[in-house]
Amino acid sequence: MSTKEKTLTPKLVKKLWVAFILLVLLMGVSYIFITSYFASKHYEETTQRLNARIADHVIGEKFQDASPFLKDGSVNKPLFGDLMHDMMAVNQGIEVYLLDDTGKVLYSVVLDHSDNAPAKKVALEPIQAFVANKGEKFVLGDDPRNMARQKIFSAAPYSIDGHQGYIYIILAGKTFEQVNSTLLGQYFAKLGIGAIVLTTLFSAIIGSLAIWFLTKNLRLITGTVRRFQEGDLEARIEHPEKSDIAIFAGSFNDMADTIVGNMDKMQSVDALRRELIANVSHDLRTPLAILKGYIETLQIKRDSLSEAKKQAYLQITHDNVDKLSSLIHQLFDYSKLEAEQVAPVKEPFSITELSHDLIAKFRVLAEQKQITLELDDPQKNCIVFADVSLVERALQNLIENAIKYTEPEGKVTLALHQKGANIEINITDTGTGIPINEQPFIFDRYKQLHKGSKKRGYGLGLAIVKKIMDLHDTTITVLSRPKQGSSFIFNLPAYQI
C-alpha cells in the first residue's frame, strides 16, 4: 500500500475533528451570548413589570404632602432630594427625572451630583406607550445620561399647580450598570470555564461517535476501491443510492463499469483484428487458386493454346502475383507498425532525390494508364530530417493510390515547398476524388470504402501512411472533392545545414 493511501483516511479524520471542534466552540460562544442576551432581556422585562407602578406611587404618596414646584414656579429640590434618599434606600440603581409635557428634563438629583449632566429632552413616544398600556408591555425609553442607549423605566403623568408633565424613573441607572458589569464579567468567566470543560468532554464523546458514523460509508467505499485496484474487477459498492455519499459511490460504480467495458472492447477489437487478418488470409487463397489454375492450364495445354492465349494467361498470372505481393507486404508492414516494433531512424536526406526516384519508378505504370506523373519544381533540392525508408514507403503508397484513382488523360503531381522550418509534401491528383462522408475514415485500419457496389482497396495503404506520420510526430491532411481530385499533404522538418 502506498504512503498516499495510508495517509488518506487520517487526513480526512483530522480535518473532520478540526471542523467539529470549531463548530462546537462556535456553538458554545453563540450559546453564551444568546443566553446572556435573553437573560438580560428577561431580567429587564421582569424588573419593569414589578416596578411599573413606582412612578404612580411617587405621585400619589410624595406629591400629596408637598408640591414638586415652589410658589415661584421653580422645582422643589429639597423634595426631590428626600425622594431620592428614600428611593436609593430601597434601590441604589434608580434615577428620578421630572419632565414637562414636551419631554424636557426640568430636574434630577443626578444633575447636581454627576459629572454627566442629563440630556435636556427625552422622547415622549415610549413614555406615552408605557402609560397607555399601564406598564403591561415591555418598553424601553431614553437614558438621559446616555442618549445612545435605552433602558427600562417607570413613568406616570402629573398635573399639579398648573404644571403638567411626567415623573420618569430609570430603573437601571449608572450604579446598576457598574455593579452589573462587574457581576456579568464574573458570570462570563464562570460560564466560559464550565462551557470549555463540558465542550471538551462532549466533543470527545460525540465527535468520536459522529466521525465514526460519518466515515463509515467512506471506509466501505475505500475498501471496495482497493479491492478493485488489486484485481477484483467485480468489486462494486452495494446499494450506492443508500450511501451518505451517493454521488461518489455511483460515480465509482460507473467508472468501474466503464473500465471493465473498455477492457472487453479491447479484447473484442483484438479478436476482430485476428478475424480480419484471417479474412485477408482467406482472400489470399483466391488469387493463389487463380494463379494455380492458370499455371496448370498453361502446363497441360501449352501445345494447343494460341500465343495470344498464352500471353493473356501469363498477364493475368502476373497481375495476381503483384496483388498478392502488395497485400502481403502491406500486412507485414502494418502489423509491425501496429505492434510498435518499428522505431524511426532519422537522418538528413534529400527528399527531392527520393521523389525523382519514385517518379521514375511509377512513370511506366502512369504511362500505361495515360496519366501524366511529374515532380513540381524538380531543380530545388530539399533536405529533411526523417527516416528515409519510412518516408519512401509513405510516398510510394500515396503515389500508387493517386495513380489508381486517376482517370486516363489525368495528372498526378508531387510538390515540395519550404514552409518555415518544415518541408511541405503535397501529392495531388485529378482523379475521382473522395466523397465527403468517407474522408474522416480513409486512414482507419482495415477500412474499405465503397464506391457504388465496388469496394475501393484493402484499406491498409493509407493506414500505413498514417502510422508513419505518427512516428514522425506529424499529421497528414486530405483535401478532396468528388470528381475534382484529391490532395494529401504532410510536413517534415527541414534539415538545417
FENSUL-V53864 format. One record per residue. N is the residue number from 1. D_LAST is the distance of its C-alpha to the last C-alpha in Angstrom with 1 decimal. Layout:
# FENSUL-V53864
n={N,N}
d_last={D_LAST,D_LAST}
This chain:
# FENSUL-V53864
n={1,2,3,4,5,6,7,8,9,10,11,12,13,14,15,16,17,18,19,20,21,22,23,24,25,26,27,28,29,30,31,32,33,34,35,36,37,38,39,40,41,42,43,44,45,46,47,48,49,50,51,52,53,54,55,56,57,58,59,60,61,62,63,64,65,66,67,68,69,70,71,72,73,74,75,76,77,78,79,80,81,82,83,84,85,86,87,88,89,90,91,92,93,94,95,96,97,98,99,100,101,102,103,104,105,106,107,108,109,110,111,112,113,114,115,116,117,118,119,120,121,122,123,124,125,126,127,128,129,130,131,132,133,134,135,136,137,138,139,140,141,142,143,144,145,146,147,148,149,150,151,152,153,154,155,156,157,158,159,160,161,162,163,164,165,166,167,168,169,170,171,172,173,174,175,176,177,178,179,180,181,182,183,184,185,186,187,188,189,190,191,192,193,194,195,196,197,198,199,200,201,202,203,204,205,206,207,208,209,210,211,212,213,214,215,216,217,218,219,220,221,222,223,224,225,226,227,228,229,230,231,232,233,234,235,236,237,238,239,240,241,242,243,244,245,246,247,248,249,250,251,252,253,254,255,256,257,258,259,260,261,262,263,264,265,266,267,268,269,270,271,272,273,274,275,276,277,278,279,280,281,282,283,284,285,286,287,288,289,290,291,292,293,294,295,296,297,298,299,300,301,302,303,304,305,306,307,308,309,310,311,312,313,314,315,316,317,318,319,320,321,322,323,324,325,326,327,328,329,330,331,332,333,334,335,336,337,338,339,340,341,342,343,344,345,346,347,348,349,350,351,352,353,354,355,356,357,358,359,360,361,362,363,364,365,366,367,368,369,370,371,372,373,374,375,376,377,378,379,380,381,382,383,384,385,386,387,388,389,390,391,392,393,394,395,396,397,398,399,400,401,402,403,404,405,406,407,408,409,410,411,412,413,414,415,416,417,418,419,420,421,422,423,424,425,426,427,428,429,430,431,432,433,434,435,436,437,438,439,440,441,442,443,444,445,446,447,448,449,450,451,452,453,454,455,456,457,458,459,460,461,462,463,464,465,466,467,468,469,470,471,472,473,474,475,476,477,478,479,480,481,482,483,484,485,486,487,488,489,490,491,492,493,494,495,496,497}
d_last={53.6,50.9,51.8,50.9,53.5,56.1,55.9,55.8,59.6,60.6,58.4,59.9,63.4,62.8,61.7,64.7,67.0,65.7,66.0,69.5,70.8,69.5,71.2,74.5,74.4,73.8,76.7,78.9,78.3,78.8,82.0,83.4,82.8,84.0,87.1,87.8,87.5,89.8,92.2,92.5,93.0,95.6,97.4,97.5,98.7,101.4,102.5,102.8,104.7,107.1,107.7,107.6,111.3,111.4,111.2,114.1,116.0,115.5,116.9,119.7,120.8,120.0,120.4,123.8,125.3,123.6,121.6,118.0,118.9,121.6,124.1,122.0,119.1,117.0,115.6,118.0,115.7,118.2,118.4,114.6,114.7,117.2,115.3,112.0,114.0,115.4,112.0,110.1,112.7,111.5,107.8,106.2,103.1,105.1,104.9,107.5,106.9,109.3,107.7,109.2,108.8,105.5,103.8,104.4,105.1,108.6,108.9,107.6,108.5,104.9,105.0,107.3,105.8,102.0,99.3,97.7,100.0,100.1,98.5,100.9,100.4,99.2,98.3,101.4,99.6,99.3,102.9,104.3,102.4,103.8,107.4,107.0,106.1,108.5,105.8,105.0,101.3,98.7,98.1,96.3,97.4,96.2,96.6,98.3,96.9,93.3,92.6,89.1,90.7,93.3,96.0,98.8,102.1,105.7,107.3,110.6,112.0,115.1,117.6,120.0,122.1,120.2,116.8,114.3,111.0,109.6,109.9,106.3,105.8,102.4,102.7,99.7,99.7,97.9,99.9,99.0,95.3,95.4,97.1,94.9,91.7,92.7,93.8,90.7,88.5,90.4,90.3,86.5,86.2,88.4,86.8,83.3,84.1,85.7,82.9,80.3,82.4,82.9,79.3,78.0,80.5,79.9,76.1,76.0,78.2,77.0,73.4,73.3,74.9,72.8,69.5,70.5,71.5,68.5,66.0,67.9,65.9,62.7,63.5,64.3,61.0,59.1,60.8,60.0,56.3,56.1,57.9,55.3,52.5,54.1,54.1,57.3,55.9,59.4,59.9,60.8,62.6,66.1,67.6,64.7,66.7,69.3,66.9,66.9,63.1,63.3,60.0,58.1,60.1,59.6,55.9,55.6,57.5,55.4,52.2,53.6,54.6,51.1,49.5,52.0,51.6,47.8,48.3,50.8,48.3,45.6,48.2,49.2,45.6,45.2,48.5,47.5,44.3,46.3,48.7,46.1,44.6,48.2,48.7,45.6,46.9,50.2,48.5,47.1,50.7,51.7,49.4,50.1,53.8,53.2,51.4,54.3,56.9,55.5,54.9,58.5,59.8,58.1,59.6,63.1,63.4,61.2,64.3,65.6,62.4,61.5,58.3,57.0,57.8,56.0,52.8,53.0,53.5,50.6,48.3,49.4,48.8,45.3,44.4,45.7,43.8,40.5,41.5,42.4,39.2,37.1,39.1,39.0,35.3,34.8,37.3,35.6,32.1,33.5,35.7,32.8,30.7,33.9,34.6,31.1,30.9,27.4,24.4,21.0,18.7,15.2,12.3,9.4,11.2,12.0,14.6,15.7,16.9,18.5,20.2,21.6,23.0,24.7,26.1,27.6,29.0,30.8,31.8,35.1,36.0,35.2,37.3,40.1,40.3,39.9,36.6,33.8,30.4,27.4,23.7,23.1,20.9,20.0,18.3,15.2,12.4,11.1,8.8,10.3,10.8,14.5,17.4,17.5,21.3,22.1,20.2,21.9,25.2,24.8,24.0,26.9,29.3,28.5,28.8,31.9,33.4,32.8,34.5,37.3,38.3,37.9,41.1,41.6,40.5,37.7,34.0,30.9,27.5,24.0,21.8,18.1,17.2,14.5,16.3,14.6,12.2,13.6,14.2,18.0,19.8,23.3,26.0,29.1,32.5,35.8,37.8,40.6,38.5,39.1,42.1,41.2,43.3,41.3,37.8,37.7,38.6,36.5,34.0,36.9,37.5,40.3,40.8,42.7,43.0,46.2,46.7,50.4,51.9,48.9,46.2,42.6,40.8,40.7,38.5,35.9,33.1,31.9,32.7,30.3,27.6,28.4,28.1,24.7,23.5,25.2,23.3,20.0,21.5,21.6,24.6,25.8,28.0,30.7,32.3,35.4,38.9,41.6,42.0,38.9,36.2,33.4,29.7,27.6,24.5,21.8,18.3,15.4,12.4,9.3,6.2,3.8,0.0}
